[in-house]
Amino acid sequence: MSGVSEAPNGARGEAALDLAGERLRLRPSFAALVAAEEELGPLFDLVDRAADGKLSLSDMAALFWHCLVDPPQGLTRDGLGEAIVEAGLAKLSPVLRGILKQILGGR
């Protein structure tokens, strides 16, 4: 991955995702959440799975992928998934929690 992403704008519901030496921006926009829902099923079910500790790695990667803003040139979905595994779930839990809060509460 290469390139520099703008700093996340909290007023727009954006979150920072630091992976593989890059700072990526995630924004749970309407279009992003519709795309995620088409792939993953209803968002409330996704939130319930997360609350029950049953959110899969592929669920997380898909949600992050759909919410990604201005990805670095050359970043693929598989590359994002590999970077997620490399970073570890503990590091990414706060980012996931923030996106899920946006889904439930809006901005």
C-alpha positions as CSV (number, residue, x, y, z in Angstrom):
1,M,0.0,0.0,0.0
2,S,1.2,3.5,-0.7
3,G,-0.3,6.9,-0.5
4,V,-1.4,9.3,2.3
5,S,-5.0,9.6,3.3
6,E,-6.5,12.7,4.8
7,A,-7.1,12.7,8.5
8,P,-10.5,11.3,9.5
9,N,-13.3,13.8,10.0
10,G,-15.2,12.8,13.2
11,A,-18.1,15.1,12.2
12,R,-18.7,12.9,9.2
13,G,-18.5,9.7,11.3
14,E,-15.1,8.8,9.9
15,A,-12.6,6.6,11.7
16,A,-8.9,6.0,11.2
17,L,-7.6,2.6,10.4
18,D,-3.8,2.2,10.7
19,L,-2.7,-0.8,8.7
20,A,0.6,-1.8,7.1
21,G,2.1,1.7,7.7
22,E,-0.9,3.5,6.2
23,R,-3.6,5.6,7.8
24,L,-6.9,4.7,6.1
25,R,-10.2,6.5,6.5
26,L,-13.4,4.7,7.0
27,R,-16.7,6.4,6.6
28,P,-20.0,4.6,7.2
29,S,-21.9,6.5,4.5
30,F,-25.3,5.5,3.3
31,A,-23.9,4.1,0.1
32,A,-21.2,2.2,2.0
33,L,-23.6,0.7,4.5
34,V,-26.0,-0.3,1.7
35,A,-23.2,-2.1,-0.1
36,A,-22.1,-3.8,3.2
37,E,-25.7,-4.8,3.9
38,E,-26.1,-6.3,0.4
39,E,-23.1,-8.5,1.1
40,L,-23.5,-9.2,4.8
41,G,-27.2,-9.1,5.4
42,P,-29.2,-6.7,7.6
43,L,-27.0,-4.3,9.6
44,F,-28.9,-5.0,12.8
45,D,-28.0,-8.7,12.5
46,L,-24.4,-7.6,11.9
47,V,-24.4,-5.6,15.1
48,D,-26.1,-8.5,17.0
49,R,-23.4,-10.9,15.8
50,A,-20.7,-8.4,16.9
51,A,-22.3,-8.0,20.3
52,D,-22.5,-11.8,20.7
53,G,-18.8,-12.1,19.7
54,K,-19.8,-13.9,16.5
55,L,-18.6,-11.4,13.9
56,S,-16.3,-13.2,11.5
57,L,-13.0,-11.9,10.2
58,S,-14.6,-11.8,6.7
59,D,-17.5,-9.7,8.1
60,M,-15.0,-7.2,9.5
61,A,-13.0,-7.1,6.3
62,A,-16.1,-6.6,4.2
63,L,-17.5,-3.8,6.4
64,F,-14.1,-2.0,6.4
65,W,-13.8,-2.5,2.7
66,H,-17.2,-0.9,1.9
67,C,-16.5,2.0,4.3
68,L,-13.0,2.7,2.9
69,V,-12.6,6.3,1.6
70,D,-9.9,7.1,-1.0
71,P,-8.0,3.8,-0.7
72,P,-4.3,3.8,-1.6
73,Q,-3.6,2.9,-5.1
74,G,-3.1,-0.8,-5.5
75,L,-4.9,-1.8,-2.3
76,T,-7.1,-4.8,-3.0
77,R,-9.7,-6.4,-0.7
78,D,-7.4,-9.4,-0.2
79,G,-4.6,-6.9,0.7
80,L,-6.8,-5.2,3.2
81,G,-7.7,-8.6,4.7
82,E,-4.1,-9.6,5.0
83,A,-3.3,-6.2,6.7
84,I,-6.2,-6.8,9.1
85,V,-4.8,-10.2,10.1
86,E,-1.3,-8.8,10.5
87,A,-2.5,-5.9,12.7
88,G,-4.6,-8.3,14.9
89,L,-8.2,-8.1,16.1
90,A,-7.4,-6.4,19.4
91,K,-5.9,-3.4,17.6
92,L,-8.9,-3.1,15.3
93,S,-11.7,-3.6,17.8
94,P,-12.0,0.1,18.7
95,V,-12.3,1.0,15.0
96,L,-15.0,-1.7,14.5
97,R,-16.8,-0.5,17.7
98,G,-16.8,3.1,16.3
99,I,-18.3,2.0,13.0
100,L,-20.9,-0.1,14.7
101,K,-21.8,2.9,17.0
102,Q,-22.3,5.0,13.8
103,I,-24.6,2.3,12.4
104,L,-26.7,2.3,15.5
105,G,-26.6,6.0,16.4
106,G,-25.9,7.9,13.3
107,R,-24.0,11.1,13.4
